[in-house]
């Protein structure tokens, strides 16, 4: 697995990383998530499953792992794996996120799975929780799904607190969500604390269906920010599992290209994200070893420009993409 520096953070990361959103909690919005977990949400079994996927990722050379306070027990599972495998802090790069609180109480049918709060007290509480679990392994701390309307980028007291974390050695990033990702990142790039840009990295949704953030991600990368791509498989919509009749046309196109290249739809979609020159890390969100291994095939897949253009033509209008995403069921 190829390694590279994550922008001005100086952190070393693998081109493919592993996100733990689907591994740390029973409910998630990925298509087929319940099947991945065999509808068995026993805590010990879920930790064992998470460790198996982490083991497979490590064996393949994955060295960036991404969690969040709202991913159920993801930080706990990651911490117990790091301890059990005796992985030292400088051997892997660990990122986590704050700003959402997990509220589902280990239920798939919860009314609310997480609650968003980008206030200073939540930052102070959650960074302490993350550090308690991950200790010196925690290298990157990100605002979880920052948006302009949350006010997080205008809270100067909170931004100064993030600046103090950065001065103490923590790298600071933000993740984005929604059709205004570009506007949020543009604002974030202007924020300076103690004479230095506050944000070392950005994590954004970019995939064949929602590529609108591409130009601003390229600009951020040129400015020195590390770029992490999330949801490159559009929560399972860019996999063989997507049997939505309204997606039949794009699915046929993806299947035809994947068959010609003797690969899978998921590897194909991930390979396009990896081909973006500004993308430092592309996250797999696999919840099984089988799906992880299929995802990892993207690292060795080379696409010609004609195929790239053909696939990028599948893009959707951003508002429609995010509307569709909002309707995906927790399962």
N, C-alpha and C positions, 0 to 999 in steps of 0.2 A: 504494500500500500504506500503510495507516494505521500510524503510529508511536506508541509510548507509552514511558513510563518504566518500567523494570523494578524496581518496588518501591523500597526504600530504597537499592538499589545506585546509583541515579541513572543507570544505563546506558540508552541509547536503543535500542529494539528495534522490529522490525516485528512485526505481529500474527502473520504466518506466518514461520517460520524454516526453515532447511534443516539437517537432521541428516545427518552423513556416514558413519553406520554401514554403509550399504549401498554406499557409493562407494569406501571406502578399502581394502577387502580382498576377495579372491575369494569367501570363504564367508560366508554370513549366513543367518538363519532366516526372512527374509521369503519368503512364497510367491512362486515364480517368479523368485527372484533370479538363478538360473543363466541363465534366458532373458533377463533384463534385460542381463546381461553377455555375451550370445551365447556363453557358455561359452569366452570368449577372455580369458585372465587375464594377457596380456602387460602388463608393468609400464607401458610407455610408452603403450599403448592405454588402459589403465585411467586413467592420469593425464589423458590427452586427454579421455576420457569425463567424468571428474569436472569438468574445467574447463568443458566444454560445459554441464553441468547448473548449475554455479556461475554461468556467464555468463547463462543463462536466468533464474536466480533473481534475479541482480542487476538485469537489465533489467526485471523485474517489480516491483522495489522491495523485495525481501527484503534485510534489513540485519542479521539475526542468523544466525550460522553456528555449528554445534555439533559438536565432534569429541571424541575421547578417545584416550588412549595406546594402547588396545587395538583401535582401529579400523584396524589394519594401517598403511597409509601415509596415512591421512586427514589428519593434521596436515601431513605433507610436501606432499600435493597442495594443500591449502588455502594453505599458505605460498607455494608456487610460483605459484599463481593470484593471490594478493594482490600479489606482486612483479611479475608479468607485466602486471597491469592497473593497477599503480601506485595501489593503493587504500590511502589513509593510515589510520592507526589510529583517528582520530576519525570516519571515514566509515562504519564498520561495527563491530558488536559481535561479538567472537569469544569463545566459551566452549569450554573443553575439560575433560577429566575425568582423574582419576588413580585407581589402585587395582586395575586389571586390567592384566596384561601379555600382549601378543599372542604366542602361541606356535605358531601354525599353519604358520609358515614358508612362507606363500603357497600353501598347499594347501587345497583344499576338503574333502578326505577325511581331514584331520588327526584324531587321536584326541582331542586337546584344543585348542580354538581360542584359549582365553585362560585365564589363571590369576589368581584373585582373591587379593589380599594388601593389607590396609589398614594395614600397619605404617608406622612413621615412616621407616625406610630407603627404602621404596618411594616414599613421598611425596617425600622429598628427591631421589631419583634421577629420578623422573618429572617433577617440576616443572622441574628443570634441563633435561631433554630437551624438554619443551614450550616452554620459554622460548627454547632454542636455535633451534627451528624457527620459532616464531611471534613472538618478540621482543616489541615494544611493542604488537602487535596483541592479545596475550592479555590479556583484561580480566576474565574470570570463570573461576575454577578450582573444580571440583566433585568431591566424593567420588563415585566411580562405584558406584552401586547400594549405598548404605549400608543396612545391616540391623542390627537389635539384636544378633543372634547373632554378627556379625563383631567386636564389641567396639570398633569404631572410635569410637563416641560416648562411650566410657568411658576412652579412652586420653588422659589429661590432658596428657602430654608432647606427643603428636601434636596435640591441640587447641590447645595453646599455640603450636606451630609454625604451624598454620593462622592463628592470631591474629596472628603476626608478619608473615605474608604479607599479611594484611588491613591491618595498620598501614603496610605498605610501599606500599599502593595497590591491591593485587589484591582484587577482590571474590570472596567465598567462598560456595560453594553446595554442595548435595548432591543427588544423584539417588537415587531410591527404586526398589525392585522387590519383588515378592512380595505375598502376601495381607495382610501386616502393614505396609503402607506408612504407614497412619495412625498406628500405634503408634511407628514410627521417627520420623516427622515431629514427633509430639507431644514426644518426647524431645529432638529437635534444637532445638525452639523454646525449650527451657529453658536451653540452653547459652550462657553469657556468658563472654567473655574480655576482660580489661582493662576491665571495666565496660560492655561493649557486646555485644549479641547477635552471636554468631559468624557465623551464616549469613544472607547477604543474599538468597539465592534457593533455591528448591526446584524440582527437575525430577521429575515423577511420571508414571506410566502412568495415563491416564484415557481411556476411550473408551466407546462404546455398550454394550460387553459387560462392561467392568470400570470401574464408576463409583463404587466404594466409598470412594475417597479424596476424593471431592468435598467433604464437609463440613469435613474438616481442611485441605484446600487453601484453602477459603474463609476459614477462621480464620487461616491463615498469611498470606493476602493482606491481611486486615483488620489483622494485626499489623505489616504493612509489608514482608513478604517478596515478592519477585518470584516469579511462578509460571510455569514452563515445562511444557507438556504434551508428553509423548513417547508414541509408540506409539498415536496416535489412530486408526490403521487396524488395530490389533491384529496387527501383523506380516503384513499382507495378508489377514487373515480378513475385514476389512470392505472388500473390493474385489470386483470382478466375477470375480477369479481363484479365489475360494473355491468349489470344486465338491464339498466334503465333503458326503456324503449326510446326515450328522447335522445339518448346518447349512441344510438345504433350506428349512425353514420361515422362519427369519429372513432368508435370502437372498431369498425371494419377497417378503417385506415390504419389504426395502430396495429391491429392484428396482422394486416398484410405486410407492413414494414417489419414487424417483429419476426414473422415467418421467413421473410427473405433474408434476414440477418441471423437466423437461427438463434433467436433470443426470446426473452419474455417482454411483455408490455411494460412491466415495472422497471426492468433494467434499461429498456429503451428510454423511458421518461427520465430516469435518473441520469442517464448518460448525456442527455441534452443539457440538463442543469450543470453537470460537471464540465461540459464544454464551454460554458460561459467564462470568459477570461477573468471576470471579477469575482467569481465564486471560489472562495477559499475552502469551505466545507459544505458538503451537501449531506443532510441528515437522512438516514433511514429511520423509519418509525416502526420497524418490524417487531412483531410480538411473538414470533416463532423462529426457530433456527432455520426452518425450511424457507420462510419468506426472506430472512436476512441473507441467506446464501444466494437466493435469486436476485436480491437487490445488489449484492456485492459484484455480480457479473458486470454491472455498469462500468466498473473501474477499468475493464479491459476492452470495452466496446468503443470502436472508432466510427464516427458518422461522417459521411461526405456532406458537402454544402447543400446539395440538392435535397438530400434526405432531411437535413436540418430545416430547410425552408418549408418543405412539405409538412413536417411535424409542427412547426411554429405557426402554421396557418390554421391550426385547430383552436387558436385562442378564442376566448369568450370575452364579451364586454364585462369590465370589472364589476359593475353593480350587479349584473346577472350572476356572475360567478359567486360573489359573496352572498347573494340571496339564496342560491342553491346550497351553498355550504351551511347557511343558517338553518336549513330545513333537514339536514342530515340527522338521523335519530341517534341518541346515545344508546349503545348496545354492549 
